[in-house]
Amino acid sequence: MNLSNKLTLARIGMTFVLMGFLFQPGLLAKSIAFLLFVLACVTDFLDGWFARNRGQITDFGKIMDPVADKILVLGVFLSFVQLQLIPAWMVIVIIIREFLITGFRLFVARRGAVLAAENAGKHKTVSQMATIFFILIFIILRESAVYFSFWSLEFQYGFQAMVLILMSIAVILTVTSGFSFFWHNRKLIRSL
């Protein structure tokens, strides 16, 4: 197993540790969750970089890299739903799209074809990760309010509004990238 694939698998492991820290009380736990998320994003960049620059692109990596991204994003979004930070329906829309695309990819892979991620899917992933980044900052600032007096209802409402705007953008990009994926693979769909 090459370094890129090891980084992909490490990202999956980090996701579950990150989720565990999200549910722990206190600023330290939330800060560790944030650092793990940043580290997971770095591994996402590095695994692709190493694979391209070392000529180590594999079918395993083409399938597992997007799967690792989905595990990271969905795991954290589901944690945010449990923490009542985002609406559940938005995450359900994202989950449905991800299961449809991943299911189709796996079905096609069993027939010998590997479908790599498209640019629209990569933009969707970046928007989702940026939203998670922002929400994690919100959580850290809220936990910091115990130590500092800057927190107010106006501040909280402003952050909550921004979270909804970013989630809406992520959901729109998620749905449109799903349509784009199926549109670009319509010939393959018809041939099955």
PEDA-V852492 format. One record per pair of residues at least 6 apart in sequence whose ideal C-beta (glycine too) atoms are under 6 Angstrom apart, sorted by the first residue. I is the first residue (numbers start at 1). J is the second residue. Records with the same first field share a line. If there is no record, write none. Layout:
BEGIN
I: J ; J
END
This chain:
BEGIN
2: 56
3: 50
4: 47 ; 50 ; 51 ; 56 ; 61
5: 60 ; 61
7: 43 ; 46 ; 47
8: 47 ; 64 ; 65 ; 68
10: 43
11: 40 ; 43 ; 68
12: 68 ; 71
14: 36 ; 40
15: 71 ; 72 ; 75
18: 33 ; 36 ; 37
19: 75 ; 79
21: 29 ; 32 ; 33
22: 33 ; 79
27: 143
30: 139 ; 140 ; 143
31: 140
34: 136 ; 140
37: 136
40: 72
41: 129
51: 57 ; 61
59: 114
62: 114 ; 116
66: 117
69: 125
70: 98
73: 128
76: 132
77: 91
80: 86 ; 135
81: 88 ; 91
85: 135
86: 167
90: 167 ; 171
93: 171
94: 174
97: 174 ; 178
101: 181
105: 115
108: 115
118: 181
120: 177 ; 180
121: 177
124: 173 ; 174 ; 177
127: 169 ; 170 ; 173
128: 170
131: 166 ; 167 ; 170
134: 166
135: 163
138: 159
145: 151
END
